[in-house]
Amino acid sequence: MLSEKVLYVPESVHPLRSYTLSRRVAAIRLTRAAHGSKGKLGEIVQLQPGTRLDWCGDGYNERTIKVHYAGNFYFVFLQDVADTNADAL
């Protein structure tokens, strides 16, 4: 079971770091539940090269992180963004 902290969908984003993807990666969309700031897991999508992701929190395990892109939150594998250009904020 995923914790409420992991499923939390913040109102504003305060990124810890940003990544620009150098290749296509799979991501799990985190969608906002009907009421409040609790999210739920959505569909798996492909994020394209050149996409800038803002790292904004822990993932659902030690191999994933929560990122923000184009108004949505996603979980991605850390190894998928480790090879990309990272900008410290």
LINLINNOR-V861284 format. One record per backbone hydrogen bond with DSSP energy under -1.0 kcal/mol. NH is the residue of the N-H (numbers start at 1). CO is the residue of the C=O. Records with the same first field share a line. If there is no record, write none. Layout:
# LINLINNOR-V861284
NH = CO  CO
This chain:
# LINLINNOR-V861284
7 = 3
9 = 37
16 = 55
18 = 87
19 = 53
20 = 85
21 = 51
25 = 47
27 = 45
28 = 75
29 = 43
30 = 73
31 = 40
33 = 38
39 = 7
40 = 31
42 = 29
45 = 27
47 = 25
50 = 21
51 = 48
53 = 19
54 = 68
55 = 17
56 = 66
59 = 64
64 = 61
65 = 76
66 = 57
67 = 74
68 = 54
69 = 72
72 = 69
74 = 67
75 = 28
76 = 65
78 = 63
80 = 77
82 = 78
84 = 81
85 = 20
87 = 18
89 = 16
